[in-house]
Amino acid sequence: MLFTNPWNQNPTFGVKLIMKVKVLAMAVLGLALSCTAQTNKKMSDAYAMATVPVAGEGQEVAVFASGCFWGTEYYLQKVDGVVATTCGYTGGLVKNPTYREICNKRTGHYEAVHVLYEPQKVSFEELARVFFETHDPTQRDGQGPDIGPQYRSAIFFQNDQQRAVSDELKRLLVTKGFDVATEILPAAVFYSAENYHQDYYDNKGGTPYCHAPRKLF
């Protein structure tokens, strides 16, 4: 059988084929620019890990864990002198954990907030007092309705001065009759959480469900 070239048999074949290719290309481009594609990109960005800012000159770091990090961040980021806050995970053994892994309760990590602040405007003690007075430091293995090891209360001290201040504030609460569960632990590697966890209430609206200010000191 002899091969017949459709281009020779039908002069319009080439034109029709080119038109079909153009239509297909436009369809692919349309899909890439569609709402679905843009939504998927936004979702991909939302699930990417946030960047933890590095302390600059005249800045220091504090790390606090008091249950769901949305509420911890909500109050700490409103303190004058706080430059940036980042929700994340620390204190465990798993490297670069995801929120899904944290929820499995086997990573050893705490949900925590990395606080970058200017000590000339706000002291570590002032931040620690806000930390203690915006959650229940007597609750063990959870905070409010959130139960699990990732919701434990803890301060991860960065230096001896932070450790001394944390110990003293905890001691003051104990003398007032509080059975304080807050752990005072050395700083560990801090891993940022996914972008959708950052500035949660500022982005979504509302207020924390298991954090609220109250006078303790």
C-alpha positions as CSV (number, residue, x, y, z in Angstrom):
1,M,0.0,0.0,0.0
2,L,1.3,3.4,-0.9
3,F,1.4,6.1,1.8
4,T,-0.8,9.0,0.9
5,N,0.1,12.4,2.2
6,P,-3.0,14.1,3.6
7,W,-1.4,17.5,2.9
8,N,-1.5,16.6,-0.8
9,Q,-4.9,14.9,-0.8
10,N,-6.6,17.8,1.1
11,P,-5.2,21.3,0.8
12,T,-7.3,22.4,3.8
13,F,-5.9,19.7,6.0
14,G,-2.9,21.7,7.1
15,V,-5.1,24.7,7.9
16,K,-7.5,22.6,10.0
17,L,-4.6,21.0,11.8
18,I,-3.0,24.3,12.7
19,M,-6.4,25.6,13.9
20,K,-6.9,22.6,16.1
21,V,-3.4,23.0,17.6
22,K,-4.1,26.7,18.3
23,V,-7.4,25.8,20.0
24,L,-5.7,23.2,22.1
25,A,-3.0,25.6,23.1
26,M,-5.6,28.2,24.0
27,A,-7.4,25.7,26.1
28,V,-4.3,24.7,28.0
29,L,-3.4,28.4,28.6
30,G,-6.9,29.1,29.8
31,L,-6.7,26.2,32.2
32,A,-3.4,27.5,33.6
33,L,-5.0,30.9,34.1
34,S,-8.3,29.6,35.4
35,C,-9.7,30.2,38.9
36,T,-8.9,26.6,39.8
37,A,-5.3,26.9,38.8
38,Q,-4.9,30.1,40.7
39,T,-6.7,28.6,43.7
40,N,-4.3,25.6,43.6
41,K,-1.3,28.0,43.5
42,K,-2.7,29.9,46.5
43,M,-3.2,26.6,48.4
44,S,0.3,25.6,47.5
45,D,1.6,28.9,48.8
46,A,-0.5,28.6,51.9
47,Y,1.0,25.2,52.7
48,A,4.6,26.3,52.2
49,M,6.6,26.9,55.3
50,A,7.0,30.5,56.5
51,T,10.4,32.1,56.8
52,V,11.7,32.7,60.4
53,P,13.3,36.2,60.6
54,V,16.8,36.5,61.9
55,A,17.5,38.8,64.8
56,G,19.2,42.0,63.6
57,E,21.3,44.5,65.6
58,G,19.6,45.4,68.8
59,Q,17.0,42.6,68.5
60,E,16.5,39.4,70.6
61,V,14.5,36.2,70.3
62,A,12.1,34.6,72.7
63,V,10.1,31.4,72.2
64,F,6.9,30.6,74.0
65,A,4.5,27.6,73.8
66,S,1.0,27.9,75.3
67,G,-1.3,25.7,73.4
68,C,-2.6,26.5,69.9
69,F,0.0,28.9,68.5
70,W,-2.7,31.0,66.8
71,G,-3.7,32.3,70.2
72,T,-0.2,32.6,71.6
73,E,0.8,34.7,68.6
74,Y,-2.3,36.8,68.7
75,Y,-1.4,38.4,72.1
76,L,2.3,38.5,71.8
77,Q,2.4,40.2,68.4
78,K,0.3,43.1,69.9
79,V,3.0,44.0,72.4
80,D,4.8,47.2,71.7
81,G,8.4,46.4,70.9
82,V,7.7,43.1,69.2
83,V,9.1,43.2,65.7
84,A,7.8,39.9,64.3
85,T,6.2,36.7,65.3
86,T,6.3,33.3,63.7
87,C,4.2,30.2,64.5
88,G,6.1,27.0,64.4
89,Y,7.3,23.8,66.1
90,T,10.1,23.2,68.5
91,G,11.4,20.8,71.2
92,G,11.0,17.6,69.3
93,L,13.1,15.2,67.4
94,V,11.6,15.2,63.9
95,K,13.3,17.6,61.4
96,N,11.2,20.0,59.3
97,P,7.9,18.7,60.7
98,T,4.5,19.4,59.0
99,Y,1.3,20.3,60.8
100,R,-0.1,16.9,59.9
101,E,2.9,15.2,61.6
102,I,2.5,17.4,64.6
103,C,-1.2,16.3,64.9
104,N,-0.1,12.7,65.0
105,K,1.4,13.5,68.5
106,R,4.6,11.5,67.9
107,T,7.1,14.2,66.9
108,G,7.8,15.5,70.5
109,H,7.4,19.0,69.2
110,Y,5.4,21.8,70.9
111,E,3.3,24.3,68.9
112,A,5.3,27.5,69.7
113,V,5.8,31.1,68.7
114,H,9.2,32.6,67.8
115,V,9.2,36.3,68.9
116,L,11.6,38.8,67.5
117,Y,11.7,41.9,69.8
118,E,13.6,45.0,70.7
119,P,14.7,44.8,74.3
120,Q,15.1,48.6,74.5
121,K,11.3,48.8,74.1
122,V,10.1,45.7,75.8
123,S,11.9,43.4,78.2
124,F,11.8,39.6,78.2
125,E,10.1,39.7,81.5
126,E,7.2,41.8,80.1
127,L,6.8,39.3,77.3
128,A,6.9,36.3,79.7
129,R,4.2,38.0,81.8
130,V,2.0,38.4,78.8
131,F,2.7,34.7,78.0
132,F,1.7,33.6,81.5
133,E,-1.4,35.8,81.7
134,T,-3.0,34.9,78.4
135,H,-3.3,31.1,78.9
136,D,-3.8,28.7,81.7
137,P,-0.3,27.7,82.9
138,T,-1.7,25.1,85.3
139,Q,-3.2,22.9,82.6
140,R,-1.2,19.9,81.7
141,D,-0.9,18.1,78.3
142,G,-3.1,20.6,76.6
143,Q,-4.7,24.0,76.6
144,G,-8.5,24.5,76.7
145,P,-10.2,22.0,74.5
146,D,-6.9,21.2,72.7
147,I,-5.4,18.1,74.3
148,G,-2.1,16.6,73.3
149,P,1.6,16.9,73.9
150,Q,2.0,19.5,71.2
151,Y,-0.2,21.9,73.3
152,R,2.0,21.8,76.4
153,S,3.0,25.1,78.1
154,A,6.7,26.0,78.0
155,I,9.3,28.7,77.7
156,F,12.3,27.9,75.6
157,F,15.0,30.1,77.1
158,Q,17.7,31.5,74.8
159,N,20.2,32.4,77.5
160,D,20.8,32.4,81.3
161,Q,19.0,35.7,81.8
162,Q,15.8,34.4,80.2
163,R,16.0,31.2,82.2
164,A,16.4,33.1,85.5
165,V,13.5,35.4,84.7
166,S,11.3,32.5,83.7
167,D,12.1,30.5,86.8
168,E,11.4,33.5,89.0
169,L,8.0,34.2,87.4
170,K,7.1,30.6,87.7
171,R,8.2,30.7,91.4
172,L,6.0,33.8,92.0
173,L,3.0,32.0,90.6
174,V,3.6,28.9,92.8
175,T,3.8,31.1,95.9
176,K,0.4,32.5,94.9
177,G,-1.0,29.0,95.0
178,F,-0.9,28.1,91.3
179,D,0.1,24.5,90.4
180,V,2.2,25.7,87.4
181,A,2.7,23.1,84.6
182,T,4.8,25.4,82.4
183,E,8.1,23.9,81.6
184,I,11.3,26.0,81.4
185,L,13.4,24.4,78.7
186,P,16.6,25.2,76.8
187,A,16.1,26.6,73.3
188,A,15.9,24.0,70.6
189,V,15.8,24.2,66.8
190,F,12.7,26.1,65.8
191,Y,10.9,25.1,62.6
192,S,8.4,27.5,61.1
193,A,4.8,26.3,60.5
194,E,2.9,26.6,57.2
195,N,2.0,30.0,55.9
196,Y,-1.7,29.6,56.6
197,H,-1.0,29.4,60.3
198,Q,0.8,32.8,60.4
199,D,-1.2,35.8,61.6
200,Y,-4.2,33.6,61.7
201,Y,-6.7,35.8,63.5
202,D,-5.6,38.9,61.7
203,N,-6.3,37.1,58.4
204,K,-9.4,35.2,59.3
205,G,-10.9,37.5,61.9
206,G,-12.2,36.5,65.3
207,T,-10.3,36.0,68.6
208,P,-8.6,33.1,70.2
209,Y,-10.8,30.3,71.5
210,C,-8.5,29.1,74.3
211,H,-6.5,32.2,75.2
212,A,-7.7,35.3,77.1
213,P,-5.9,37.9,79.2
214,R,-6.3,37.7,83.0
215,K,-4.3,39.1,85.9
216,L,-2.0,36.6,87.6
217,F,0.8,38.6,89.0
